[in-house]
Amino acid sequence: MAFQVKVKGFSDGGWIPQRHTGDAENLSPAMEWSGEPEGTQGFALIVDDPDAPGGTWNHWLLWDIPAHVHSLPEGFRPGDVGASGKNDFGHYGYGGPHPPKGHGPHRYNFTVYAVDRAALGLPVGATRRELDRALAGRVLAKAAYMGRYERR
């Protein structure tokens, strides 16, 4: 079985329910993954919006997720598992979709990385750039799922 991730509440490529956005409850959706390759010691998660007006916007950075963990609950809170980075809203944990009104649909990529070590050696609050550097040469596989959202 190939490495795959499923985000609950919407289909891959489908519309993200408003409850998971900055326009409503701003709850992270529940997620689960499976089929990681042999040798996986941990996982990392990046949720981003490549359609943001100023370039890719990072909504969620999480790493050092233990290899035995294969899901995150809806409404995940930083500190429950792994280490959280600062998203581009300036907060730890999940920041739901909140594109500019009238900007059209945006894509939100939920990407889970299978990593060859249990800890990446990053401090809590690290940035996307720091996480990308720590992941370089450490990723055994990645699984992606995409949702869409538009503010009208």
C-alpha positions in Angstrom: 0.0 0.0 0.0 1.3 3.5 -0.9 1.7 6.2 1.7 -1.5 8.1 1.8 -3.3 10.8 3.9 -7.0 11.3 4.3 -8.5 14.6 5.7 -11.9 13.9 7.1 -15.0 16.0 6.2 -14.2 16.6 2.5 -13.0 14.7 -0.5 -9.5 15.2 -2.0 -9.9 18.2 -4.2 -13.3 19.1 -2.6 -14.5 22.1 -0.7 -13.4 22.6 2.9 -16.3 22.9 5.3 -16.6 26.4 6.7 -16.2 25.1 10.3 -12.5 24.5 9.4 -11.9 28.0 8.2 -11.0 31.4 9.7 -14.6 32.5 8.8 -16.1 30.2 11.4 -14.8 27.9 14.1 -11.2 27.6 12.8 -11.0 24.0 13.8 -8.4 21.8 12.2 -10.0 18.9 10.4 -9.4 15.3 11.6 -6.7 13.5 9.6 -5.3 10.0 9.3 -2.5 8.5 7.3 -1.1 5.0 6.5 1.2 3.0 4.3 4.4 4.8 5.4 7.7 3.2 4.2 9.8 1.0 6.3 12.3 2.9 8.3 9.9 5.8 9.1 10.8 7.2 12.6 8.4 10.1 12.7 6.1 12.4 10.7 5.9 16.1 9.8 2.8 18.0 8.6 2.6 21.1 6.5 -0.6 22.8 5.4 -0.2 25.6 3.0 -2.0 27.8 0.4 0.0 28.2 -2.8 -2.6 30.6 -4.2 -2.1 33.4 -1.6 -1.5 36.8 -3.2 1.9 37.3 -1.6 3.1 33.7 -2.3 2.6 30.5 -0.4 0.9 31.0 3.0 1.6 28.5 5.7 -1.4 27.5 7.8 0.0 24.7 9.9 3.5 23.4 10.7 3.9 20.3 12.9 6.8 17.9 13.3 8.3 15.3 15.5 5.0 13.3 15.4 5.9 9.9 16.7 5.9 7.0 14.3 3.2 5.2 16.2 0.8 8.1 15.7 -1.3 7.8 12.5 -4.0 10.4 13.0 -4.8 13.8 14.4 -8.2 14.7 15.9 -10.5 17.5 14.8 -9.5 20.6 16.8 -6.0 19.5 17.4 -4.2 21.8 19.9 -0.4 22.5 19.9 1.4 20.5 22.6 -0.9 17.4 22.3 1.7 15.7 20.1 4.8 16.7 18.2 6.2 20.2 18.0 4.4 23.1 16.5 5.8 25.9 14.4 4.5 29.4 13.9 2.1 29.7 11.0 2.0 32.8 8.8 -0.8 34.2 11.0 1.8 34.4 13.7 0.2 31.6 15.9 1.1 28.1 16.9 -1.0 25.3 15.5 -3.7 25.4 12.8 -4.9 28.6 11.1 -7.8 27.8 8.8 -8.3 29.1 5.3 -9.1 32.8 5.2 -8.2 34.1 1.7 -9.0 37.6 0.6 -12.7 38.1 -0.3 -13.3 38.0 -4.1 -9.8 36.4 -4.7 -11.4 33.2 -6.1 -10.9 29.7 -4.9 -7.7 28.8 -3.1 -6.1 25.4 -2.8 -5.0 24.1 0.6 -2.4 21.3 0.6 -2.3 19.0 3.6 1.1 17.2 3.2 2.4 14.5 5.6 6.0 13.6 5.4 7.5 10.2 6.6 10.8 11.1 8.1 13.9 8.9 8.9 14.4 10.3 12.4 12.2 10.7 15.4 13.2 14.3 16.1 14.3 17.0 13.7 16.1 19.1 16.3 13.9 22.2 15.8 12.7 24.4 18.5 8.9 25.0 19.0 7.9 28.0 16.9 10.3 27.3 14.0 9.4 28.7 10.7 8.6 27.0 7.4 12.0 27.8 6.1 13.6 26.1 9.1 11.3 23.1 8.8 12.1 22.7 5.1 15.9 22.8 5.9 15.4 20.2 8.6 13.4 17.9 6.3 16.0 18.1 3.5 17.5 14.7 2.9 15.3 13.2 5.7 12.0 12.5 3.8 11.3 8.9 3.0 7.9 9.6 1.4 5.2 12.2 1.4 1.4 12.0 1.1 -0.8 14.9 0.0 -4.5 15.8 0.1 -6.0 19.0 -1.2 -9.0 21.0 -0.3 -10.5 24.2 -1.7 -12.0 27.3 -0.1 -13.2 30.7 -1.3 -14.5 33.7 0.5 -17.2 35.5 -1.4 
